[in-house]
Amino acid sequence: MLENLNLSLFSLINATPDSAPWMISLAIFIAKDLITVVPLLAVVLWLWGLTAQRQLVIKIAIALAVSLFVSWTMGHLFPHDRPFVENIGYNFLHHAADDSFPSDHGTVIFTFALAFLCWHRLWSGSLLMVLAVVIAWSRVYLGVHWPLDMLGGLLAGMIGCLSAQIIWQAMGHKLYQRLQSWYRVCFALPIRKGWV
């Protein structure tokens, strides 16, 4: 039943040779490059953000570590070939023929979006959630993932954020103080110059 739903949704979303070339090019850009918003935004928030933004970055890092571990575990427990490995649909993005469930891209971007929804502002979290859905769509559209791979990434992200909140409540203040002191030592010159 679930496999039939997965296949039906994939067939609805997956591009074909008749799809507009500009649409495929746009999807390739989204699928490969848009994920860079995660490290770039995290660096900006840490270097130029206030205490609340730096704490957000730490929570995101914890959530990502947990969600990627959960994703890795799920992938080993429920291995699933990519659509192009099973000769289903059309593939427009070069990718290794490794397991597809759950999507690493989906895990990272959904974790990031959920973190902003939980710990930042509704508008920023909503904007990032739209970005996450667009990235998820692009990877299915290009034939490198199944729709359920993306739902698996969303689930891993939810577990990651919940775990990060529990960890933060237990030791967040100490962790923040330690990372803040390391940051002040490592970036002493840029801090003194007022660059960060």
C-alpha positions as CSV (number, residue, x, y, z in Angstrom):
1,M,0.0,0.0,0.0
2,L,2.7,2.5,1.1
3,E,4.9,1.4,-1.9
4,N,2.0,2.0,-4.3
5,L,1.4,5.5,-2.9
6,N,5.2,6.2,-3.1
7,L,5.2,5.1,-6.7
8,S,2.1,7.0,-7.6
9,L,3.4,10.2,-6.1
10,F,6.7,9.7,-7.8
11,S,5.1,9.3,-11.2
12,L,3.1,12.5,-10.6
13,I,6.1,14.6,-9.7
14,N,9.0,13.1,-11.8
15,A,10.1,15.0,-14.8
16,T,10.0,13.4,-18.3
17,P,12.0,14.1,-21.5
18,D,9.1,16.3,-22.5
19,S,9.5,18.6,-19.5
20,A,10.7,22.1,-20.2
21,P,14.5,22.3,-20.2
22,W,14.5,25.5,-18.1
23,M,12.4,23.7,-15.5
24,I,14.9,20.9,-15.3
25,S,17.8,23.4,-15.1
26,L,16.0,25.3,-12.3
27,A,15.3,22.0,-10.4
28,I,19.0,21.0,-10.7
29,F,20.1,24.4,-9.2
30,I,17.6,23.9,-6.4
31,A,18.5,20.3,-5.8
32,K,22.3,20.9,-5.7
33,D,22.9,24.4,-4.6
34,L,20.1,25.8,-2.5
35,I,21.1,23.7,0.5
36,T,24.1,26.0,0.9
37,V,21.7,28.4,2.7
38,V,22.1,26.1,5.8
39,P,25.9,26.6,6.5
40,L,25.9,30.2,5.2
41,L,23.0,31.3,7.5
42,A,24.5,29.4,10.5
43,V,27.8,31.2,10.0
44,V,26.2,34.6,9.7
45,L,24.1,34.1,12.7
46,W,27.0,32.9,14.8
47,L,29.5,35.6,13.7
48,W,27.2,38.6,13.7
49,G,24.2,37.5,15.7
50,L,23.3,38.3,19.3
51,T,23.2,35.7,22.1
52,A,19.8,34.3,21.1
53,Q,21.0,33.8,17.5
54,R,24.2,32.0,18.7
55,Q,22.1,29.8,21.0
56,L,19.9,29.0,17.9
57,V,23.0,27.9,16.0
58,I,24.0,25.6,18.8
59,K,20.5,24.1,18.9
60,I,20.6,23.6,15.1
61,A,24.0,21.9,15.3
62,I,22.7,19.5,18.0
63,A,19.5,18.9,16.0
64,L,21.4,18.2,12.8
65,A,23.8,15.8,14.6
66,V,20.9,13.8,16.0
67,S,18.8,13.9,12.8
68,L,21.6,12.8,10.6
69,F,22.3,9.9,13.1
70,V,18.6,9.0,13.0
71,S,18.6,9.2,9.2
72,W,21.7,6.9,9.0
73,T,20.0,4.4,11.4
74,M,16.7,4.5,9.4
75,G,18.7,4.0,6.2
76,H,20.3,0.9,7.6
77,L,17.1,-0.5,9.0
78,F,15.0,0.2,5.9
79,P,17.3,0.3,2.8
80,H,15.6,1.4,-0.4
81,D,17.0,1.7,-3.9
82,R,16.8,5.0,-5.7
83,P,14.2,5.2,-8.5
84,F,16.8,5.2,-11.3
85,V,18.4,2.1,-9.8
86,E,15.1,0.3,-10.2
87,N,14.7,1.7,-13.7
88,I,11.6,3.7,-12.7
89,G,10.9,7.1,-14.1
90,Y,13.5,9.5,-15.5
91,N,16.8,10.7,-13.9
92,F,18.1,14.1,-14.7
93,L,20.7,14.5,-11.9
94,H,23.9,12.4,-11.6
95,H,23.9,10.6,-8.3
96,A,25.6,7.6,-6.7
97,A,23.5,4.5,-6.7
98,D,23.4,4.3,-2.9
99,D,20.3,3.9,-0.7
100,S,17.8,6.7,-1.0
101,F,15.8,6.4,2.3
102,P,15.7,8.8,4.0
103,S,17.1,11.8,2.0
104,D,20.1,13.4,3.5
105,H,19.2,16.7,1.8
106,G,15.7,16.4,3.1
107,T,16.9,15.6,6.6
108,V,19.2,18.6,6.7
109,I,16.9,21.2,5.2
110,F,13.8,20.0,7.2
111,T,15.8,20.0,10.4
112,F,17.0,23.5,9.7
113,A,13.4,24.7,8.9
114,L,11.9,23.0,11.9
115,A,14.6,24.6,14.1
116,F,13.7,28.0,13.0
117,L,10.0,27.2,13.5
118,C,10.6,26.0,17.0
119,W,13.3,28.4,18.2
120,H,13.3,31.6,16.0
121,R,10.3,33.2,14.4
122,L,7.3,31.9,12.6
123,W,7.9,33.9,9.5
124,S,11.6,32.7,9.2
125,G,10.6,29.1,9.9
126,S,7.8,29.2,7.4
127,L,10.0,30.6,4.7
128,L,12.6,27.9,5.3
129,M,9.9,25.3,5.4
130,V,8.8,26.5,1.9
131,L,12.4,26.2,0.8
132,A,12.6,22.7,2.3
133,V,9.5,21.6,0.4
134,V,10.9,23.1,-2.9
135,I,14.2,21.3,-2.4
136,A,12.4,18.0,-1.6
137,W,10.2,18.5,-4.7
138,S,13.3,19.1,-6.9
139,R,15.0,15.9,-5.9
140,V,11.9,13.8,-6.6
141,Y,11.3,15.8,-9.8
142,L,14.8,15.0,-11.0
143,G,14.4,11.3,-10.2
144,V,17.0,10.8,-7.4
145,H,14.5,10.3,-4.6
146,W,11.1,8.9,-3.8
147,P,8.5,11.1,-2.0
148,L,8.7,8.9,1.1
149,D,12.5,9.6,1.3
150,M,11.6,13.2,1.9
151,L,9.0,12.3,4.6
152,G,11.7,10.2,6.2
153,G,13.9,13.3,6.3
154,L,11.1,15.3,7.8
155,L,10.6,12.7,10.5
156,A,14.4,12.6,11.2
157,G,14.3,16.4,11.5
158,M,11.5,16.3,14.0
159,I,13.3,13.7,16.1
160,G,16.5,15.8,15.9
161,C,14.7,19.0,17.0
162,L,12.9,17.3,19.9
163,S,16.2,15.7,21.1
164,A,18.0,19.1,20.8
165,Q,15.4,20.7,23.0
166,I,15.8,18.0,25.6
167,I,19.6,18.3,25.5
168,W,19.5,22.1,25.6
169,Q,17.3,22.1,28.7
170,A,19.7,19.7,30.4
171,M,23.0,21.4,29.5
172,G,22.5,24.2,27.1
173,H,23.8,27.1,29.3
174,K,27.1,25.3,30.0
175,L,27.5,24.3,26.4
176,Y,26.9,27.9,25.2
177,Q,29.4,29.3,27.8
178,R,32.1,26.9,26.7
179,L,31.5,27.5,22.9
180,Q,31.4,31.2,23.5
181,S,34.8,31.1,25.3
182,W,36.4,29.1,22.5
183,Y,34.9,31.5,20.0
184,R,36.5,34.5,21.8
185,V,39.9,32.8,21.8
186,C,39.8,31.6,18.2
187,F,38.4,34.8,16.8
188,A,40.2,37.2,19.2
189,L,41.7,39.3,16.4
190,P,38.5,39.7,14.3
191,I,36.6,40.5,17.5
192,R,39.1,43.1,18.6
193,K,39.0,44.7,15.1
194,G,35.2,44.8,15.2
195,W,34.8,42.6,12.1
196,V,32.6,40.1,14.0
